[in-house]
Amino acid sequence: IYISGDGTVVRDCYVHDEVSEGIELGGVGCIADNNIIMNCGGNGIHFTGSSGGKAQGNYIKNVNLLGTAPGHADGGIIFSNSTEDSIITGNYVDTAICGVASIDYVGNSSVVISGNIIKNCSESAIEGIFPNATAGGKVSIIGNMIYDSKVVEINYTPSFNTSYGPSQWIISGNYLENTAIKIAKAFYV
């Protein structure tokens, strides 16, 4: 399902056996609510060009089955360029590359990730890896249940620089089992 427009809502849909993305949405106040997304070659929910987007109460399982073949392979719920003020809450994500991913520059920062269950992710449960000379932050990761998902990673991968990387992140009250936390070259976390 691809939908772009202000106030758009994708609700109560069953998306399965999709070759690429389950749901891709953009616009002001776009919402993915109470959907079931299973067995997709690409990402589960993909926000792009959105402000105030929300993913709530979705069941996402077995996504990214084709790896990088569909193009944008990042996880259960992910962000592209120009997303801001997003809320990711009450979702179930099981078996993806990452649970919530691609928070990697100022153009896709300002995210609340709360009350989700994230399991069995092959790379990370929550990924905020900044690969380029950019900064970004205002991210809250609060009250999630995370199992068997390798790591929650907030990191700036180039050489240390006080002007770039993740900053102003809150990580609090999460339950982690068989999942580490990696915070490297980040500020005000």
N, C-alpha and C positions, 0 to 999 in steps of 0.2 A: 504494500500500500504506500503510495507516494501522495502527499498532500501538502500544499503550501498556501498559506493565507492567514490573515488575522482572525483569531477566535476559532480556528479549526479544531475539531475534536474527533479522534478515532477511539471509539468506545465499544466494548463488548464484541470484538472481532476475534475470530479464530484463524490465525495465519500459520500455515504449516507447509513443510516440504517446498519452501521457496528457494529458488536458485541463488538469490542474492539477499538483500535486506528484507527484514520482516516489515518494519514500518519506518518510513523516512518522512519527517515533518519539519516545517519551518513556518515562520510568521510570528506576530505578536500574540502571546497568550495561547499558543498551540498546546494541545493536551493529548496524551496517550493514556487512556484510562481503562483498566479492567480487561485487558486483552490477553489472549493466550497466543504465544509465539513459540513454535517448536520446529526443530529440524530444518533450520535455514542455513544455506551456504554462506551467507554474510552475517552482518550484525543484526541484533534483535531490534532495537530502537535506535534510530540515528537522527539526532537534532542537527539542523544546518540552517543558518540564517534566521535564528529565533531569538526572541526576547520574552522572558517570562514563561518559557516552556515548562511543561510539567509531565513527568511520567509517574503515574501512581497506580498501585494495585495490579500491576501486570505480572503475568507468569511467563517467564522466558526460560526455555530449556533447549539444549543442544543447538547452539548457533555457532557460526564461524566454521562450519563443517568442511568448507572448501578452502580454508586458509586464506591466502592472499589472492586467489583466483578471481573473486568478484571485484577486487580492487581495494576497497577500504575495509580492512580486516582488523578490528580493534576489540569488540566485545559485545556484551549483552545490551548495554545502554551506552551510547557514545556521542561525542560532540565533534562537529566540523567547525569550520571558520564562522566567525560572527555569531556566536551564541552567547547570551548573557542572562543573568538572573534566573537560572534554572532550578527547579525543585525535583528531586528524585526521591520518592518516598513510598514505602510500603510495597516494594516490588520483590519478587522472588526470581533470582537469576541463578541457574544451575547449568554448568558445563558450557563455558565460553572461553575465548582467549583471555579476556578480562571481564570483571563484573560491570564496573563503571569506568570508562576510559576516555583518553584523548583530552584531558584537561592539561593543555601544554603551552598556552601563551595567553596574553591579556585578552585576546579576542574570543576566548571560550572559557573565561573564568566567571567568578561570582556564581557559585553553585552550592546548594544545600543537598546533602546526601544523608538521609536519615530513615531509620526504621526498616531497612531492607534486609533480606536474607540473601547472602551471596555464598555459593558453594562451588567447589570443583572447577575453579578457573585455572587454566594451564599456565598463564603468565603472571597475573596479579588480580587481586580482588578489586582494588581501586588504584587507578594509575594516573599519576600526575608527573610524568617525565617530560622535562623541558629540553629538547634536543638542540635548540638554537639560541642565539643571543636575544632572548625575550624575557619578559617578566610577566607574572600573572598570579592572581590570588583571590582572596575573599572566598574561601572554600570552607564549608563546615561539614565534617564527617562525624556524625553523632548517632549513637544508639543503634548500630547495625550488628547483625549476627553474621559472622564470617567464618567459614569452615573450609579447610583443605584447599586453599587458594594461593599458595606459595607466599605472597607478600602484598602488603599495602605499601605502595612506593610513591614517594614525593622526592624528586631528584632533578638536579640540573646537570646534564651529562658533560658539557664542555668544561674547560678549565675554570676553576673558581673565579668568580667576578661578583663583586658586591652590588652591581647594578642589575643583574639578571638572575632568573630562576624563580622558583615558587616562593611566595611570601604571603603572610597573613592567612594561614590555614589553621583551623581548629580540628583536632582529632580527640574525641572524648567519649567515654562511656560505651565503647564498642566491645563486643565479645569476639575474641579471635581464638580459633582452635586450629592447630597445624598451619598457621599463617603468621608470618613475621611482619614487622613494620620496618621499613627502610626510609630514613629521612637523611638526605645528603645535600649539602650546598643549598640549603633553604633558609629563609629568614622569617622570624616571627611565627614559628609553628608551635 
